[in-house]
């Protein structure tokens, strides 16, 4: 699954991004994916569940890739 996610604010916590994009069905499941080392941010394993994900970063894992885009200035 490849997806592009447009930020609404300056950043989104990693576990929230995984939930919103459908990688995990719940916030708890998203936190477990991160804690178990299945998620990478910009090619590096990320273990901080609430890591701030900002525009330009790429979040990947087994079967998914999320490109994070800046917020639309018109919103």
Secondary structure by P-SEA (a helix, b strand, c coil): ccbbbbbccccccaaaaaaaacccccaaaaaaaaaacccccccccccccccccccccccccccbbbbbbcccccc
